[in-house]
């Protein structure tokens, strides 16, 4: 049995069916099963990682765990540490943690340092472990949807670095491989797409997929921050995101060959993603 955290999130939505297709038994964790859209072949369980007393029940009979939380701040790291300890006590054999490339580069932004703390907890818990460190997700570009629909433009902060964006299906495919085959214990895998693109290049690709031009408009840092706050982002998340971007300048454009090496095929491209998201 594989316990999947974040089963309704960007990666989980692809990972759960991929694991099931590979013949694995899956227990999918969600706070509200009545609202969750999870593959009906999975065993869906209600749970909250802050409720540490519930962890033995969630982990009963589980051999492997896909560990995915926000990772940043004290809550994410504390959740993962408690889960790792409980998984060891329950007899789980393998923990696979979703982290970030920021840890590889030694960044000290809140997101990267939170994941670094959680990585240490996973490594020290006792069961075998594998760490997956993806870069920025292509799916994050769905944040551009509103402005493209409204004014045919994308607003981005000045100095936004080029990024080797990774498709979440590639992350899910690597996670499926690691969770269902041997030989990955003790490994740490950095995951990116196959090419680094500037925001302006990404917008041009989106325009090609839509069949109409989309403008890219750079805006000052303060204007970008105000816009994100108006869209409902918590202030801590906005500031953490900007600090991550500041520290990842010069890192986000690094391309790792891990996806191709592990899966035996090229990574999915941003053009692939854009065509999938066209509707």
Residue pairs with C-beta under 8 A, 6 or more apart in sequence:
1 25
1 26
1 27
1 43
1 61
1 62
1 63
1 64
2 19
2 24
2 25
2 26
2 27
2 62
2 63
2 64
2 65
2 66
2 179
3 27
3 29
3 58
3 59
3 62
3 64
3 65
3 66
3 92
4 12
4 15
4 16
4 19
4 26
4 27
4 28
4 29
4 42
4 66
4 68
5 12
5 29
5 49
5 65
5 66
5 67
5 68
5 69
5 83
6 12
6 29
6 66
6 68
6 69
6 98
7 13
7 15
7 16
7 28
7 29
7 30
7 36
7 38
7 42
7 44
8 28
8 30
8 36
8 37
8 38
9 68
10 137
10 139
10 168
11 68
11 98
11 168
11 171
11 172
11 175
12 28
12 68
13 37
13 168
14 168
14 169
14 171
14 172
14 173
15 66
15 172
15 175
15 176
16 26
16 28
16 38
16 39
16 42
17 39
17 41
18 172
18 173
18 175
18 176
19 26
19 176
19 179
19 180
20 26
20 39
20 41
20 42
22 176
22 180
23 180
24 179
24 180
25 43
26 39
26 41
26 42
26 43
27 42
27 43
27 44
27 45
27 58
27 62
28 36
28 38
28 39
28 42
28 43
28 44
28 45
29 45
29 47
29 58
30 36
30 38
30 44
30 45
30 46
30 47
31 46
31 47
31 48
32 46
33 44
33 45
33 46
36 44
38 44
45 58
47 54
47 57
47 58
48 54
49 55
49 69
49 79
49 82
49 83
50 75
50 79
52 82
52 86
55 82
55 83
55 86
55 87
55 90
56 86
56 89
56 90
59 65
59 86
59 87
59 90
59 92
60 90
62 87
62 90
62 92
63 92
63 93
63 94
64 92
64 93
64 94
64 95
64 96
64 179
65 83
65 87
65 92
65 94
65 95
65 96
66 96
66 98
66 175
66 179
67 80
67 83
67 84
67 95
67 96
67 97
67 98
67 118
67 122
68 97
68 98
69 75
69 76
69 79
69 80
69 118
70 76
70 114
71 77
71 80
71 98
71 99
71 100
71 111
71 114
71 115
71 118
72 110
72 111
72 112
72 113
72 114
72 115
72 240
73 110
73 114
73 236
74 114
76 114
76 115
76 118
77 114
77 115
77 117
77 118
77 121
80 97
80 118
80 121
80 122
81 117
81 118
81 121
84 95
84 121
84 122
84 124
84 125
84 127
85 121
85 125
87 95
87 125
87 127
88 125
88 126
88 127
92 127
93 127
93 128
94 127
94 128
94 129
94 130
94 179
94 185
95 122
95 125
95 127
95 128
95 129
95 130
96 129
96 130
96 131
96 132
96 175
96 178
96 179
97 118
97 119
97 122
97 129
97 130
97 131
97 132
98 132
98 134
98 171
98 175
99 115
99 116
99 118
99 119
99 131
99 132
99 133
100 111
100 112
100 115
100 133
100 134
100 135
101 133
101 134
101 135
101 190
101 191
101 192
101 248
101 251
101 254
101 256
102 109
102 111
102 112
102 115
102 244
102 247
102 248
102 251
103 112
103 115
103 116
103 119
103 133
104 133
104 188
104 190
105 112
105 247
105 248
105 251
107 113
107 244
107 247
107 248
107 251
108 247
109 240
109 243
109 244
109 246
109 247
109 248
110 236
110 240
110 243
110 244
111 240
111 241
111 244
112 244
112 247
119 131
122 129
122 131
123 129
123 131
128 185
128 186
129 185
129 186
130 178
130 184
130 185
130 186
130 187
130 188
130 189
131 187
131 188
131 189
132 171
132 174
132 175
132 178
132 189
132 191
133 188
133 189
133 190
133 191
134 166
134 171
134 190
134 191
134 192
135 163
135 164
135 165
135 166
135 190
135 191
135 192
135 193
135 252
136 163
136 164
136 165
136 166
136 252
137 165
137 166
137 167
137 168
137 171
138 165
138 166
138 167
138 168
138 193
138 270
138 273
139 168
139 273
140 165
141 165
141 202
141 206
141 273
142 277
143 231
144 154
144 203
144 206
146 231
147 153
147 154
147 155
148 154
148 206
148 210
148 214
152 212
152 213
152 214
152 215
153 214
153 215
153 216
153 217
154 199
154 203
154 206
154 214
154 215
154 216
154 217
155 217
155 218
155 219
155 224
155 227
156 199
156 216
156 217
156 218
156 219
156 224
157 218
157 219
157 220
157 221
157 224
157 242
157 245
158 218
158 219
158 220
158 221
158 224
159 249
160 198
160 199
160 218
160 245
161 245
161 248
161 249
161 250
161 251
161 252
161 253
162 196
162 197
162 198
162 201
162 252
162 253
163 196
163 197
163 252
163 253
164 192
164 193
164 194
164 195
164 196
164 197
164 252
164 253
164 254
164 255
164 256
165 192
165 193
165 197
165 202
165 270
165 273
166 191
166 192
166 193
166 259
166 267
167 193
167 267
167 268
167 269
167 272
167 273
169 268
170 191
170 193
170 259
170 263
170 267
170 268
171 191
173 259
173 263
174 189
174 191
174 258
174 259
174 262
174 263
177 184
177 262
177 263
178 184
178 187
178 189
189 258
189 262
190 256
190 258
191 256
191 258
191 259
192 254
192 255
192 256
192 258
192 259
192 267
193 255
193 259
193 267
193 268
193 269
193 270
194 255
194 259
194 260
194 266
194 267
194 269
195 255
195 269
195 270
196 252
196 253
196 254
196 255
197 205
197 270
199 216
200 216
202 270
203 214
203 215
203 216
204 214
204 216
205 270
205 271
205 274
206 214
206 274
207 213
207 214
208 271
208 274
209 271
209 274
209 275
209 277
209 278
210 278
219 227
221 242
224 242
225 238
225 239
225 242
228 238
228 241
229 235
229 238
233 241
259 266
259 267
260 266
260 267
